[in-house]
Amino acid sequence: MDKGHSSLIDASKVLELIGNEEVIFIDARGGKDAYENYLKGHLKGANFIDLERELSEKTNDAKDGGRHPLPDTKKFIDTISSLGVIPSSKVIIYDDKSGANAASRLWWMMKSIGHKDVKVIDGGLTSIIKAGLPIVTDLPSKPLTSNLYPYKYVWELPTIDLKDVQKATETKDCIIIDVRENYRYRGESEPIDLIAGHIPTSINIPYINNLDDEGNFVSSDKLKQLYSKYLQDKNLNKVIIHCGSGVTACHTILALQEAGFSTPLLYVGSWSEWSRNELPIEKEDEC
């Protein structure tokens, strides 16, 4: 799935690009052991970007912006410039979660600064290994000088804040999609945030539905079929996507692009922010 408008690339197509100076590979991971896991084995030539430090700018309290607020655009552009990324670069990203975690977040951020050529390796590290691509432990060479990437002062893809999400729960004009696992949406348990449940009026379409049994995205036709029953004839400017902290939600935004839909609103704060602000919370047995 790497033709036309697609933001996905098959692992089988990657080998021929390794060593191409116009291609920048990025291994994007999250969690406290992310860098250590990267050092244990990564795609040859892949640079490391950390979700916790470089793809988010955490506040003192997740009540303000959630667990993974977006960093300032200047900080992000400094990060990618240090890897040698310029506007003409072909950027290819993967993670160790089938693209469902930091890779999709980085894809969204690259698109949101206007970068044209950015793709996610379908199936992530698992597909890379299955394809027999070279896995190494040594670090790639750094560019001799940092290239200057034109600064953007705002994120260009649409986002929505806590106040406006609250307003959206009070109208039938908006669709709020929660992409977390069903048990978290239902409020059965919450492994990360403080309170279990979901935002009132939200519907649950778990991100895992975007993937097949091998951890690859299902076809664009299947994605279109999945989301059309909810979004057909809907104004995507009034469709809000959220997850736990604004990361996995980007996986569904990528899936919607693959299905041919325009870009919906990303609620970056997501459940991690909503659940900490004494706002209404529903559970399945209350709906």
Secondary structure by P-SEA (a helix, b strand, c coil): ccccccccccccccccccccccbbbbbcccccaaaaaaaacccccbbbbbccccccccccccccccccccccaaaaaaaaaaaccccccbbbbbcccccccaaaaaaaaaaaacccbbbcccccaaaaaaacccccccccccccbbbbcccccccccccccaaaaaaaaacccbbbbbccccccccccccccccbbbbcccccccccccccccccccccaaaaaaaccccccccccccbbbbcccccaaaaaaaaaaaacccccccccccaaaaaaccccccccccc
